[in-house]
Amino acid sequence: MIATPPTIAVPLRTDEHGVIRVSGTRVTLESVISVYKQDRSAEVIHEAFDVIPLADAYAVIAYYLSHTEEVDAYMKHAEEEGERIRAEWEKKYPPKVTYAELKARYDAMKRDEGNP
């Protein structure tokens, strides 16, 4: 008779700020899943984040595939929260140069490169 295989624990933990990280590392769940969503394998994730054992990279992907809606909702919330914090920060400490100004400078530089 085959012995029942042991249950594999998902190598994720939530830190004191509510950020989900791969256990034993500072690598966030969002980082791993963002790489995975670029059609990258567990091996590529392991190479990109060498502190994550290959087995853990597979386990995190398996968790994502089993809980896609929940993880996607968590990632969307984290992105929205990041945008809220960025907007709050920029309101408190306005940037010296706006995005529109940077884009205009970039466009002018590209035009000038085309003219000898």
Secondary structure, DSSP 8 states (H G I E B T S, - for coil): -----------EEE-TTS-EEETTSS-BHHHHHHHHTTT--HHHHHHHTTTS-HHHHHHHHHHHHHSHHHHHHHHHHHHHHHHHHHHHHHHHS--SS-HHHHHHHHHHHHHHHH--
